[in-house]
Amino acid sequence: MARSARRSAEIEDFLQSVSPRLFRTALLLCGDWHLAEDLVQTTLGKAFVSWRKVSKADSPHAYVRTILTRTYFSYVRLHRTYERPMGELPEQPAAAQDPALRLALTQALATLSPQDRAVVVFRYWEDRTVAQTAAELGMSAANVRIRSMRALSRLRTSLDGEQDALAGR
């Protein structure tokens, strides 16, 4: 009985520690607060069910991020034609960074395909290497380099008119 309680506490502590970072990654991937919450909850449930695999992995954090990424891709495949209402943006607390820059970047990210968005988020927002990104997304390093180069080019194009405003000029 004590072993079971220790195991439950270990699982709970791990899942609570990875939850905020998973949420941030999910939010960057999908751009929708509520969907990000759903993706994280689904990911945590899958991690709980397969805890033995997670705990035996070389990097449990990477294993759980992979679960999140695959859950996101699965969602995108199943909901290719969904609508996203964009009436008004919810009020956000004031951040130390420029909100216009953050908004412009997240809107530009939303124009990318799911795979390109994942590459950009992992490479540049999560600061992962090409090899780490390739391993997490299940693609070759060359594919990650090509996708990131093309995605950055698309982002530059979509932000072209706003560069002066974003730079504060």
Sequence and secondary structure as in RCSB ss.txt:
>XXXX:A:sequence
MARSARRSAEIEDFLQSVSPRLFRTALLLCGDWHLAEDLVQTTLGKAFVSWRKVSKADSPHAYVRTILTRTYFSY
VRLHRTYERPMGELPEQPAAAQDPALRLALTQALATLSPQDRAVVVFRYWEDRTVAQTAAELGMSAANVRIRSMR
ALSRLRTSLDGEQDALAGR
>XXXX:A:secstr
 HHHHHHHHHHHHHHHHHHHHHHHHHHHHH  HHHHHHHHHHHHHHHHHTHHHHHHSS HHHHHHHHHHHHHHHH
HHHTTT     SS       SS HHHHHHHHHHHHTS HHHHHHHIIIIIS   HHHHHHHHT  HHHHHHHHHH
HHHHHHHHTGGGHHHHTT 
